[in-house]
Amino acid sequence: MRYGFNRVCTLKKSSTGLVASRIGREVKCPLPSRARRLCCGEGGSSLVEFAITVPVLLTFFFGLIQVCIASYTRGAISESAREGTRYAMVHGASCQTPSNASCTLTAGAVNAYVSASQWPNIGGGAMMVATTYPDGNENPASRVQVTVSYAFPFRIPAIRASTLTMSSTSVMYIVQ
């Protein structure tokens, strides 16, 4: 008697040899000493189920991690764009230090500031920064626009790698 979850397995003698009966079905067992294990055992089925489900679960799990990292990265590039416009808006054409020296910035200086102050680059991608002045100058009451683009490498095991391009734009008015 036994084997498996809610299964009954018995050996019967018949005119043709040993026969294992399993829930109304009869299967011939050629070796009497191993008849119960070979004909009624289910020991290998859990290994097969494990081998099928683990790759699926791990792919889902690592995919979920990549989605979380992409979400974090999206927030980080959005914050980088806001930081760039904030930095540019206080360093406009009329910006002066306490010693009356000019602190006016160019678009290249704003790009360098945003690129240098990158948020933690967990995704391992490449960030590109573009600063423009839609009104054509850096005077107070003019606008400054900073666009940050990021190529996020989206990698999930067993799935072809791809690149997700994210972009964030921030526009503010220059105050100094």
C-alpha positions in Angstrom: 0.0 0.0 0.0 1.1 3.6 -0.6 2.7 5.8 -2.6 1.9 9.4 -3.5 -0.7 11.8 -2.3 -4.1 10.1 -1.8 -3.2 7.2 -4.0 -3.4 3.5 -3.3 -1.1 1.1 -4.9 -1.3 -2.7 -4.5 0.4 -5.7 -6.2 -1.7 -8.6 -7.4 -0.7 -11.9 -8.7 -2.4 -12.9 -11.9 -1.9 -15.6 -14.5 0.4 -13.4 -16.5 2.7 -12.3 -13.6 2.8 -9.5 -11.1 0.5 -6.6 -11.8 0.3 -3.3 -9.9 -3.1 -1.8 -9.6 -3.4 1.9 -9.3 -6.7 3.6 -8.9 -8.6 1.2 -11.1 -5.8 0.8 -13.7 -3.5 -2.1 -14.0 0.1 -1.8 -15.1 2.5 -4.7 -15.6 5.7 -4.6 -13.5 8.5 -6.7 -14.9 10.7 -6.7 -11.7 9.0 -8.0 -8.5 11.6 -6.3 -6.2 11.1 -2.9 -7.7 7.5 -3.1 -8.7 6.1 -0.7 -6.1 8.7 2.0 -6.8 8.7 1.8 -10.5 5.0 1.3 -11.1 3.5 3.4 -8.4 6.1 5.9 -7.2 5.8 9.6 -8.1 9.2 10.7 -6.8 10.4 12.2 -10.0 7.3 14.2 -10.8 8.1 16.9 -8.2 11.6 17.3 -9.8 10.0 17.8 -13.2 7.5 20.3 -11.9 10.3 22.2 -10.1 12.4 22.2 -13.3 9.5 23.7 -15.2 8.3 26.3 -12.7 11.6 27.7 -11.4 12.8 29.3 -14.6 9.3 30.9 -15.1 9.3 32.2 -11.5 12.9 33.5 -11.7 12.2 35.3 -15.0 9.1 36.9 -13.5 11.1 37.9 -10.4 14.0 39.4 -12.2 11.6 41.1 -14.6 9.9 42.7 -11.7 13.2 43.9 -10.4 14.0 45.5 -13.8 10.7 47.3 -13.8 11.3 48.7 -10.3 14.8 49.9 -11.4 13.3 51.5 -14.5 10.7 53.2 -12.4 13.4 54.5 -10.0 15.5 55.7 -13.0 12.5 57.5 -14.5 12.2 59.4 -11.2 15.9 60.1 -11.1 16.1 61.6 -14.6 13.0 63.7 -13.9 14.7 65.1 -10.8 17.9 65.7 -12.8 16.0 67.8 -15.3 14.4 69.8 -12.5 17.7 70.3 -10.8 19.2 71.6 -14.1 16.5 74.1 -14.7 16.6 75.3 -11.0 20.4 75.8 -11.4 20.0 77.7 -14.7 17.1 79.9 -13.4 19.2 81.3 -10.6 22.3 81.8 -12.9 20.7 84.0 -15.6 22.1 87.0 -17.4 21.8 89.3 -14.3 23.3 86.9 -11.8 25.9 88.5 -9.6 27.9 87.2 -6.6 28.3 89.4 -3.4 31.6 90.7 -4.9 29.7 91.9 -8.0 31.3 89.3 -10.2 29.0 87.8 -12.9 27.9 84.2 -12.4 26.1 83.8 -15.7 26.0 80.3 -17.2 25.9 79.0 -20.7 23.9 76.0 -21.9 27.1 73.9 -21.9 27.8 74.7 -18.3 24.2 73.7 -17.3 24.7 70.4 -19.3 28.0 69.8 -17.5 26.3 70.5 -14.1 23.5 68.0 -14.7 25.8 65.4 -16.1 28.2 65.7 -13.2 25.5 65.5 -10.6 24.0 62.2 -11.9 21.8 60.3 -9.5 23.0 56.7 -8.8 23.2 55.0 -12.1 21.7 51.6 -11.2 20.6 50.9 -14.7 24.0 51.3 -16.2 22.8 53.3 -19.2 23.9 56.6 -20.8 22.4 60.0 -19.9 22.3 62.9 -22.4 21.5 66.5 -21.4 20.3 69.3 -23.6 19.7 72.9 -22.4 17.9 75.4 -24.5 16.5 78.9 -24.0 13.1 78.9 -25.9 12.9 82.7 -25.7 16.3 83.1 -27.2 18.2 84.7 -24.3 19.2 84.3 -20.7 17.5 87.4 -19.3 15.2 87.3 -16.3 11.6 86.4 -17.2 12.8 84.3 -20.1 12.5 80.5 -20.0 15.1 77.8 -19.7 14.4 74.3 -20.8 16.5 71.2 -19.8 15.8 67.9 -21.4 17.4 64.7 -20.0 17.4 61.5 -22.1 18.5 58.2 -20.7 19.0 54.9 -22.5 18.0 52.2 -20.0 19.3 48.7 -20.8 16.4 46.4 -20.0 17.8 43.0 -19.3 15.8 40.0 -18.2 17.2 36.4 -18.1 15.9 34.2 -20.9 14.5 37.2 -22.8 16.4 39.2 -25.5 17.9 42.4 -24.1 16.5 45.7 -25.2 17.0 49.4 -24.6 14.2 51.6 -23.1 14.7 55.3 -23.9 13.4 57.6 -21.2 13.2 61.4 -21.4 12.2 64.2 -19.1 11.9 67.9 -19.8 11.7 70.7 -17.3 10.9 74.4 -18.1 11.3 77.3 -15.7 11.5 81.1 -15.8 14.9 82.7 -15.1 14.7 84.8 -12.0 18.1 86.5 -11.9 
